[in-house]
Amino acid sequence: MSNVESIAKLPRVSITSSNAERAKEIVTKMGAKHLSQMAESGLYSLDIDNKYYSAQLLLCTNENLPSDPSKFEALIFHCDLNTENCLKQFDEQVMPIISNTDAEILLLVCDSISNSSLREKTVEWCVTKKFELIELEQQADVMDFEDDHSKYGIDRIVEVLEAHVWPNASFKSAETKKHTQNAQKEVAEVGEQLENIDLSSPQEVVDQLEFKDVLENIMDTNEVDFGALFGQLQVMKEHAQLLPHMQRRVAAEQLVTAFWKAIGEDPSEIESDDEP
């Protein structure tokens, strides 16, 4: 198989931005290697190497939405959300085209949102449309609000891609028990992160949204993927900010149960451990 054929078979990630130089800057900071350039479209390769697997991705930068979004497993859109009617235009011009895509990763990326009410509206939109909002330049008030260990900007984009299990993933040989123990530790941390969210921030978004709307796609199946769940953790945390303490606790329990199933354990064991 030639090098060109090998590249063509790689899982694809689309990075769309009306500013071609900004898209190029984003993929360069992600550590991607430039392969070729054609007009305003660029091709880059990105190596994923985490503790579970390694994989190679094909990143495609475009000024316009790809003609066939179904060919991509991840769609990343960079835009200036401070521009008037940006979300409205996105709804009208982009959403009808990608509404039927099977892409599991949908990211809305911007430099920053200085207006707090606009950020609230954007977060609400992202939760509804199942996108994750990523600001490249995080604002001070958001930094105080977020978990100190949460990643943002370029690091968060890379983290989302690493959390996904790609079809060409080459899994690393390791002791299953060790992986299970590590996963169990992460499961416990998930519940703590949700229950300990600080609600002192003035950001309040659509209180009537229920946590089940965010979990519906992962709780309705018996085959829950750990990588997919971990990749959605940031969205879960954003939504949990809207809930009262008791509902947040229930949400944490639901998510921990989902993670427990994802690592192949029996959820009933959690209840058993809680019994005196």
C-alpha positions as CSV (number, residue, x, y, z in Angstrom):
1,M,0.0,0.0,0.0
2,S,1.4,3.4,-1.0
3,N,1.9,6.3,1.4
4,V,-0.9,8.2,-0.3
5,E,-3.3,5.3,0.1
6,S,-2.3,4.9,3.8
7,I,-3.0,8.6,4.5
8,A,-6.4,8.4,2.6
9,K,-7.5,5.6,5.0
10,L,-6.8,7.6,8.2
11,P,-9.7,8.7,10.3
12,R,-10.5,12.3,9.4
13,V,-11.0,15.5,11.5
14,S,-12.3,18.6,9.9
15,I,-11.2,22.1,11.2
16,T,-13.3,24.8,9.5
17,S,-12.6,28.5,9.9
18,S,-13.2,31.5,7.8
19,N,-9.7,32.6,8.8
20,A,-7.4,30.1,7.1
21,E,-4.3,31.3,9.0
22,R,-6.2,30.8,12.3
23,A,-7.0,27.2,11.4
24,K,-3.4,26.6,10.4
25,E,-2.3,28.0,13.8
26,I,-4.6,25.8,15.7
27,V,-3.5,22.5,14.1
28,T,0.2,23.6,14.4
29,K,-0.2,24.2,18.1
30,M,-1.9,20.8,18.4
31,G,1.4,19.2,17.2
32,A,0.1,18.2,13.7
33,K,2.5,17.8,10.8
34,H,1.8,19.5,7.5
35,L,1.3,17.2,4.6
36,S,0.0,19.2,1.7
37,Q,-1.8,22.4,0.7
38,M,-4.4,22.9,-2.0
39,A,-6.0,26.4,-2.4
40,E,-7.4,27.2,1.0
41,S,-7.5,23.6,2.3
42,G,-4.6,22.0,4.2
43,L,-3.9,18.4,5.2
44,Y,-2.0,17.5,8.4
45,S,-1.3,14.3,10.3
46,L,-1.7,14.1,14.1
47,D,-0.3,11.3,16.2
48,I,-2.4,10.2,19.2
49,D,-0.4,8.4,21.9
50,N,-2.1,7.9,25.3
51,K,-1.8,5.2,28.0
52,Y,-4.4,3.0,26.2
53,Y,-3.6,3.2,22.5
54,S,-1.8,5.0,19.7
55,A,-3.4,6.2,16.4
56,Q,-2.8,8.6,13.5
57,L,-5.4,11.1,12.3
58,L,-5.8,13.1,9.2
59,L,-6.6,16.7,10.0
60,C,-8.2,18.8,7.2
61,T,-8.4,22.6,7.4
62,N,-11.0,24.4,5.3
63,E,-12.4,27.9,5.0
64,N,-15.8,26.4,4.1
65,L,-17.8,23.4,5.4
66,P,-16.7,20.1,3.8
67,S,-18.9,19.1,0.9
68,D,-19.5,15.7,2.6
69,P,-19.3,16.0,6.4
70,S,-20.1,12.3,6.7
71,K,-16.5,11.4,5.8
72,F,-15.3,12.9,9.1
73,E,-15.4,11.5,12.6
74,A,-14.8,14.9,14.2
75,L,-16.0,18.3,13.2
76,I,-14.3,21.4,14.7
77,F,-15.6,24.8,13.9
78,H,-13.6,28.0,14.7
79,C,-15.6,31.2,14.5
80,D,-15.8,34.7,16.1
81,L,-18.8,34.3,18.5
82,N,-18.6,38.0,19.3
83,T,-19.9,38.7,15.8
84,E,-23.5,39.7,15.7
85,N,-25.9,36.8,14.8
86,C,-23.0,34.3,14.6
87,L,-25.1,31.5,16.2
88,K,-28.1,32.3,14.1
89,Q,-26.0,32.1,10.9
90,F,-24.5,28.8,12.2
91,D,-28.0,27.4,12.8
92,E,-29.1,28.4,9.3
93,Q,-26.1,27.6,7.2
94,V,-24.2,24.8,9.0
95,M,-26.6,22.8,11.1
96,P,-28.8,21.6,8.2
97,I,-25.7,20.2,6.5
98,I,-24.3,18.4,9.5
99,S,-27.6,17.3,11.1
100,N,-27.3,13.8,9.7
101,T,-23.6,13.3,10.3
102,D,-22.4,10.4,12.5
103,A,-19.5,12.4,13.8
104,E,-19.1,11.8,17.6
105,I,-17.0,14.8,18.2
106,L,-18.5,18.3,17.6
107,L,-16.5,21.3,18.9
108,L,-17.3,25.0,18.6
109,V,-14.1,26.9,19.1
110,C,-13.6,30.6,19.5
111,D,-10.8,32.9,20.7
112,S,-12.8,34.1,23.7
113,I,-16.3,35.4,24.7
114,S,-16.0,38.6,26.7
115,N,-19.7,39.1,27.2
116,S,-21.0,36.9,30.1
117,S,-24.6,36.9,28.8
118,L,-23.4,35.9,25.3
119,R,-21.3,33.1,26.9
120,E,-24.4,31.8,28.7
121,K,-26.4,31.9,25.5
122,T,-23.6,30.0,23.6
123,V,-23.3,27.4,26.4
124,E,-27.0,26.8,26.2
125,W,-26.8,26.5,22.4
126,C,-24.0,24.0,22.7
127,V,-25.8,21.8,25.2
128,T,-28.9,21.7,23.0
129,K,-26.9,21.0,19.8
130,K,-24.6,18.5,21.6
131,F,-21.5,20.6,20.8
132,E,-18.7,21.4,23.3
133,L,-17.6,25.0,23.5
134,I,-13.9,25.6,23.7
135,E,-12.4,29.1,24.3
136,L,-8.7,29.4,23.2
137,E,-8.2,32.3,25.5
138,Q,-10.0,31.6,28.7
139,Q,-11.4,34.5,30.7
140,A,-10.4,35.1,34.3
141,D,-13.9,34.6,35.7
142,V,-14.2,31.3,33.9
143,M,-10.8,30.1,35.1
144,D,-11.9,30.7,38.7
145,F,-15.2,28.9,38.0
146,E,-13.7,25.8,36.4
147,D,-12.0,23.0,38.1
148,D,-8.3,23.8,38.6
149,H,-7.4,20.5,36.8
150,S,-9.7,21.2,33.7
151,K,-7.9,21.8,30.5
152,Y,-9.0,24.5,28.0
153,G,-8.0,25.9,24.7
154,I,-5.7,23.8,22.4
155,D,-5.0,21.3,25.3
156,R,-8.7,20.6,25.6
157,I,-9.1,20.0,21.9
158,V,-6.2,17.5,22.0
159,E,-7.7,15.9,25.1
160,V,-11.1,15.4,23.4
161,L,-9.4,13.7,20.4
162,E,-7.3,11.5,22.7
163,A,-10.4,10.4,24.7
164,H,-12.1,9.1,21.5
165,V,-11.4,5.5,20.4
166,W,-10.4,5.8,16.7
167,P,-11.0,2.8,14.3
168,N,-7.3,2.5,13.6
169,A,-6.3,2.5,17.2
170,S,-3.4,0.2,18.1
171,F,-4.0,-0.8,21.7
172,K,-1.0,-1.1,24.0
173,S,-0.3,-4.4,25.8
174,A,-0.7,-4.0,29.5
175,E,-2.1,-5.9,32.4
176,T,-5.9,-5.8,32.3
177,K,-6.1,-5.5,36.0
178,K,-3.9,-2.4,36.0
179,H,-6.1,-0.7,33.4
180,T,-9.2,-1.6,35.4
181,Q,-7.8,-0.2,38.6
182,N,-6.9,3.1,36.8
183,A,-10.3,3.3,35.3
184,Q,-12.0,2.7,38.6
185,K,-10.0,5.5,40.1
186,E,-11.1,7.8,37.3
187,V,-14.7,6.7,37.9
188,A,-14.5,7.8,41.5
189,E,-13.1,11.2,40.5
190,V,-15.9,11.8,38.0
191,G,-18.5,11.6,40.8
192,E,-16.5,13.9,43.0
193,Q,-16.0,16.5,40.2
194,L,-19.8,16.7,39.6
195,E,-20.8,16.8,43.3
196,N,-18.2,19.5,44.2
197,I,-19.0,22.0,41.4
198,D,-19.0,25.5,42.7
199,L,-22.3,27.3,42.0
200,S,-21.2,30.7,43.1
201,S,-20.6,31.8,39.5
202,P,-23.2,34.3,38.0
203,Q,-23.4,32.0,34.9
204,E,-26.9,30.5,35.0
205,V,-28.1,28.8,31.9
206,V,-31.5,27.4,31.2
207,D,-32.4,26.0,34.6
208,Q,-35.2,23.9,33.1
209,L,-32.8,21.7,31.2
210,E,-32.6,18.3,32.9
211,F,-29.5,16.2,33.2
212,K,-31.1,13.3,31.5
213,D,-31.1,15.3,28.3
214,V,-27.3,15.3,28.3
215,L,-27.0,11.6,29.3
216,E,-29.7,10.2,27.1
217,N,-27.3,9.1,24.3
218,I,-25.1,7.1,26.7
219,M,-27.5,5.8,29.3
220,D,-29.9,4.2,26.8
221,T,-27.4,1.6,25.7
222,N,-25.9,-1.5,27.3
223,E,-22.6,-0.9,25.4
224,V,-21.1,2.2,27.0
225,D,-17.7,3.3,25.7
226,F,-15.3,4.6,28.4
227,G,-13.4,6.8,26.0
228,A,-16.6,8.4,24.7
229,L,-17.8,9.0,28.2
230,F,-14.5,10.6,29.3
231,G,-14.6,12.8,26.2
232,Q,-18.1,14.1,27.2
233,L,-17.1,14.8,30.8
234,Q,-16.6,18.6,30.2
235,V,-20.1,18.8,28.7
236,M,-21.5,16.9,31.7
237,K,-19.8,19.4,34.1
238,E,-21.1,22.4,32.2
239,H,-24.7,21.0,32.4
240,A,-24.3,20.0,36.1
241,Q,-23.6,23.7,36.9
242,L,-27.4,24.3,36.3
243,L,-28.6,21.8,38.9
244,P,-29.5,22.2,42.6
245,H,-27.3,20.2,45.0
246,M,-29.5,17.1,45.3
247,Q,-30.1,16.9,41.6
248,R,-26.3,17.2,41.1
249,R,-25.8,14.3,43.4
250,V,-28.2,12.1,41.5
251,A,-26.5,13.2,38.3
252,A,-23.1,12.2,39.7
253,E,-24.5,8.8,40.7
254,Q,-25.9,8.3,37.2
255,L,-22.6,9.2,35.5
256,V,-20.6,7.0,37.9
257,T,-22.9,4.1,37.0
258,A,-22.3,4.7,33.3
259,F,-18.5,4.8,33.8
260,W,-18.7,1.6,35.9
261,K,-20.6,-0.2,33.1
262,A,-18.0,1.2,30.6
263,I,-15.1,-0.6,32.3
264,G,-17.1,-3.9,32.3
265,E,-18.1,-3.9,35.9
266,D,-21.6,-4.8,37.4
267,P,-23.3,-1.5,38.5
268,S,-25.0,-3.5,41.3
269,E,-21.6,-3.7,42.9
270,I,-21.7,0.0,43.6
271,E,-24.9,-0.4,45.6
272,S,-23.4,-3.4,47.4
273,D,-20.3,-1.4,48.5
274,D,-22.6,1.3,50.0
275,E,-24.5,-1.1,52.1
276,P,-23.4,-1.3,55.8
